[in-house]
Amino acid sequence: MVARLRHGLSRLLAPAVGLCLLLILALAFSQVVLRYLFAASILWVEEVSVMALAWMTWLGAVHLWLNRAHLTADIVPLATWGRWRRRLDVAINALACAGAVALVAVTWQTLNAFAGIELGALEIDARIKYYPVLAGACGLAIAAALELARLLSADPDAA
């Protein structure tokens, strides 16, 4: 069940990350064309691009965690030995889960602090800039919890 849930979430996140990248490219291309061919520009392109980049970053981080595809480095030589490696993986995922939950709490406070403030060019609530952090922190907590469940349900003697 954990594997199916991981796979399902991963299948949703991959196209979302791709769409964010496509949006950023389309906005940048349009801005360049408008600026150099027509001497005009769109005021809100930079704000939307930054938000799309934030969404892409957070969703991509969750996608990488779910697929265990993020960059890793063995900084502790003992961590490469079977049970020690597994214990370190469990500790890292437990810390990531706890840190993500803490980030959700802090981001929630930030959302409340920015209530009623408008973004300049878009004239919408400034809290929209922090939704990717909230979604990413929730996603990271879920991804780390799923990896923790996988590690804890696996045979401890398997390396």
Summary of the structure (lengths in Angstrom):
residues: 159
radius of gyration: 19.8
end to end distance: 21.7
largest distance: 66.3
contacts: 441
relative contact order: 0.15
helix: 77%
strand: 1%
